[in-house]
Amino acid sequence: PRRLLRADPALVQITPAEAFTFAIGTICQQGFHVSPRVASVRLVMFCTLLASLFAFTSYSAKIVAILQTPSDAIRTIDDLARSPMTLGVQETTYKRVYFAESEDPATQRLYRRKLLPLGERAYLSVVDGVARLRSGLFAFQVEESSGYDIISKTFTESEKCGLKLIQAFKLPMVAVPIRKHSGYRELFAVRLRWQREVGLIERSRRIWLAARARCDAAGAGFISVRLSDVLPAVQVLLYGTLFAVVLLFIEIAVKRSTDRIKHKSKVKDLKDL
């Protein structure tokens, strides 16, 4: 240490407290007021600042990746029931009966926690329910064909990419009822299988049912940040600046008052002599 001090007297300023301040400043991407001339000390400071830059860049990239990754926090009905999201249901008679009388425990928990407290306000039209989806923290149970039609017309590409779909309840299998041991059983089975194979069923589905909203711009769009979005940070900066200016004037006043008192004390001592 003595050799270093003889080589560079400025190193006297690097006390343990100053070293701690340098570490905090490096983490916050700040410089240091001491510029040592010793090569080893300069190399240590350079490596520390460079490591801080890499750590800051990696941390920022990780945060951006997390923000752009869709959340998988809600996958089931139980996840939705435990979440802070508000739930709405498409206004249909059979859905009121289904949620109220369902024997599925998960559906009953969802009904008691999300629908029952809201009463009639939980049941919305398709237009109103889909519109509330855009505000966030809202889930809407709706027929897929009805919901996708409005979503494709009103939602932007980035909003479509932010949608998450979960199955509210299991639908029963659809079948064609015929008489037992009927000779038409094999005929219906063959012709329905043929319609599926040649694409007639898929064609009818595309004509009468709206397709699921596709996310074609995942990660390609951007959101403009307005001044109102960062207004709290700007207010904190302005208040901090104002406080710093006031503190500066207080320090100046205290310094002048202290100098005045010292001057009067010296004058009094001279008079006493």
Secondary structure as UniProt FT lines:
FT   HELIX           2..7
FT   HELIX           9..13
FT   HELIX           16..27
FT   TURN            28..29
FT   HELIX           39..68
FT   HELIX           77..82
FT   STRAND          86..90
FT   HELIX           93..101
FT   HELIX           105..110
FT   HELIX           111..115
FT   TURN            116..118
FT   HELIX           119..122
FT   STRAND          123..124
FT   HELIX           126..133
FT   TURN            134..135
FT   STRAND          138..141
FT   HELIX           144..154
FT   HELIX           157..161
FT   TURN            180..181
FT   HELIX           184..198
FT   HELIX           200..208
FT   TURN            218..220
FT   HELIX           227..230
FT   HELIX           231..272
//
